Amino acid sequence: MKKDLYKYLSGNEYPGRGICLGLAPDGRTGLIAYWIMGRSQNSRNRVFEAIPGGIRTVAADPAKLEDPHLIIYNPVRTLGDTTIVTNGDQTDTIYTFIEKNLFPGYGFEAALATRTFEDDAPNYTPRISGVVDNRGGAYKLSILKSCDGNPGSVQRQTFDFPEPVAGEAHLITTYQKNGSPIPSFAGEPIRVTLDENDPAEYAGKLWEALNADNKVSLFVRAVTLATGDYEDVIINKYNTVED
């Protein structure tokens, strides 16, 4: 059963970082969304910045940056007709495996087999990742998480959606909800409705649905599947100190 994407997000104070991949109602546009949230000053001290083919996170105020190793990375990169989106530096791992064609057809899975969840005890935040075929719309989602907070047991789950349905998407987040420690996402990616073809309208609705206190930045990409061309939208809650 599909859920209302905006209602689900607006009713969840802290799903953490999230990836939502799907096909717009027109059936011709792939929609990619990624957002970050934060509870600490260090996590909130970030903005998305455009780079060729994607985005990177940078400190809004470099003077307030405490520990960059889990918060500064390239969430989105593009390699040929593939968009890679993740919540950490595993973006670069996936990019390398696909670029070098190390495991033809399975570079995504093989790359993530070399990685594990984040080292932020006691939460052990999952690593969530996605890849999208910009010329067909097919996508995969993955989560690397601990077994009920056990740092000695990693679980790697991959979900393949080779034939997406117009007006539908799948959502995966790092957490189920707020907590202490924060409970990791569980189960299959959530099947949700998509009601927008326009990336700016879609981004606006997503941004409005995310918790006002905890949301930090949002990225949306709309891919024209017939050509592979794309349009990106970035929304940041905070400005850089240079602004």
N, C-alpha and C positions, 0 to 999 in steps of 0.2 A: 504493500500500500504506500502510495506517495505521500510525503509530507509537504506542507507549505513551508518553503525555505525561509521566508522572512519571519513567519510566525515562530518557527523553531528557533531561529537565532535570537529573536527578541525576547523569547522566554528562557534564555540560557545566559546567565550573568557572565559565565567565563568558560566558553568552549575552547579557549586558547587560540592557537594558530589553526587555520583551516584552509582546505583546498576543495573547490567545487568545480567539477568538470562535466560538461554536457553539451547538448545540441539545442540551439534556439528554436522557438516555435516555427520559424520559417523553414527549418530543415536544411538550410544552406549555410548556417553560421555556427561554428564551434565557439562555445563560451568557456573561458578559463577565469577562475577567481582565486585569489590568495590574499589572506589577511593575517595581520599579527595583532596580538593583544598583549597587555602587560599589567602586572600588579605592582612591581617594584619600580623605583626611579630608573634603574639601569635598563630595564626592559622597555620602559616608556620613552626613553631618550633616543628615539630612532625615527627615521623617515625613509621612505622608498625614494630612490634616485634612479632615473633612467640611464641605462647603458646600452650599447649596441646589441639589439636582439633581446633585451630583457631589463632587469632591474637589479640593484644591489641595495642593501641596508647601510646606512651611514648614521653616525651619531648626530642628533640634532644639535647638541652642545658637546663638543669633544672634551671640554674641561670636566664634564660630569660623567664621562665614560669610565666605568669601573673594570669590568671583565668582559672583553670583546669576544671571547672564543665561541660563545653560543648565540650571540646576537648580531654579529657582523658577518654577512655572507651574501652570496648571489642567489636570491630565491628563484629567479627565472632566467633561463638561457635558451637560445634557439640554435639548433644545429640542423641545417638543411630544412627539411619539412617537418621537423620534430620540435615541439616546445617541451621543455623540461621545467617543472615547478616543484620546489621542495621547501621545507622549513629549516634547512641547514646547509652546511657545506657539502652535503652529499649530492647537491646539484652538480658540482664539479666532478665528483666521482662518476656519476651517471654519464655526464657529457664525455668524459675520457673513454669510458668503456664503449659507448656507441660510436664515437669518432674513430676509434682504432679498430672497430668491428671485431672485438675480442671474442664475443660469443654471438654470432649472427642470429638476429631475431630475439635474442634473450639478453641483450646488453643491460637492460634495465634491471632484470632480476639478478644477473651476475654481479653487477656493481653493488647492489644493496646487500648481497651475501657477504661482502667485505666490511659492512658497517653494522653498527648496533645503536641502541637508544642513547640519549644524551646522558652525560655524567653529572647530572644535577640532583644528587640524592637530597631528600628522600623521594622526589617526584619521578626521577628517571623518565623525563619527558620523551614520548615517542618521537621517532623521526617519521614524518609523513612525506610521501613523494608521489608525483604523477608525471606521465608522459602523454602527449597528444599528437596524433598524426594530423598535421595541418592540411593535408590534402584529402583526407577521408573522414576525419572526425573521431576515429576509434581512439580509445584511451585506456590507460591502466592506472590503478592506484595501489599504493603500498603503505604498510605501517610496520615499523620495527619497534617493538615494545618489550618491556620486562614482563615476566610472569607474576602478576599480582605484586609488583614492587620488589621482586627478587632480583638483585643485581647480577646473580650468577646464571640467570636463565633468560635468554632472548627468544622472542617469538617473531618470526618474519612471515608476514601475510601479504599476498599480492592478489589483486582483483582485476580481471581482464574484461573490458567492455568493447568487443570488436564491432558491434552493430548498435550504435546509440540510437535512441528514439527521440524524435523531434519534441521539444517542449519538456524534456526530462534531463536531470543531471544526477550525479552521485557526489555526496559530501562526506569528507572525512576530516576529523579534527583531532588535535592532540589530546584533548580531555573530554570527559563526559560532562563535567560540570565543575564548579568551584569546590574547593575542599582543602584539607590539610592532613596528609599529602593529597595532591590533586589526583583523582582517579583517571587513569588512561582511557582513551576511547576503546570501546569493546564492540565486537560484532562486525557485520558487513557494513560497507559504506551506506549511508542513508540515502534512499531514493527520494528525490525532491522534484518539485515542479519548477519549470522555467517559463516566465511569462513575458520576457523582453527579448527583442532582437538587437536593440541599440545598446552599445556598451556603456554609454554615459548614463542612460536611464537605469540600466541594470546595476551599475556601480552605486548610483544614488540610493536605490532601494536597499541594497546590501548595507551600505554605510549607515543608513537610518536604522536598520534592524539590529546592528551590533551595539552592545552595551556602551552607553555614552562615557562611562568612567574608565572602562578598560580597553576600548578600541584604540589602536595606534595608527595603523596604515592599511590601505587596501589597494590591490592591483586587479584590474580586469582586462582581459584580452578577448577581442572578437576576431575570429579567423574566418575569412571567406574561403570556404572549402574548395570552391572551383579553381581558385588561383593560388591559395596558400598565403595570400596577403593578410595582414592583420592590423588592427587598431588597438592601441593601449590606452588605458585610463588609470591614473594614479591619484589617490586621495590620501593626504597626510593630515593627522590631527595637529601635529606640532610643526613649527617652522625651524629651519636651521638658524644658528646664531648669526650667520652672514646675512640672512633675510631681515 
